[in-house]
Amino acid sequence: MQKNEVEQWISSGPEPKLMDIAKEFGEEIKSSGLTTSQIRQVFSKLKSIEAKKYRQQRTEFMMLKPFIAYAAGRQAKVNGLQKFKEKITWGINCVLDVHGDEIEEEKRFKNFCTFFEAILAYHRACGGK
């Protein structure tokens, strides 16, 4: 999964080609040692933000980057976690890189949520535990 593919999903939403890439990435991070519980910690925070108004939770969304960086730093030997951190950070940056356009930022946040859910689902589908 390349940076431009992550940015395309976040800015435009999912499409068949990107779903295939998310599936490959889910399989890759599973085989690289990422556990479902490691993903779910971040997913729980994301769902909490999604359940409330995004604009009121924007700071919490931004704080996902250091949260994931901390987890990746604590478990530096888990290659799948490092890859996951990289892709999720690209996605967060893409959401926030709209220069004050609140409507576009909220749309990108929703696309980010579907991106994250796809990765989690494919990780689990290929046997992630």
Helices and strands as residue ranges (DSSP letters): H 3-12, H 16-31, H 36-51, G 54-57, H 58-62, H 64-74, H 79-96, H 102-125
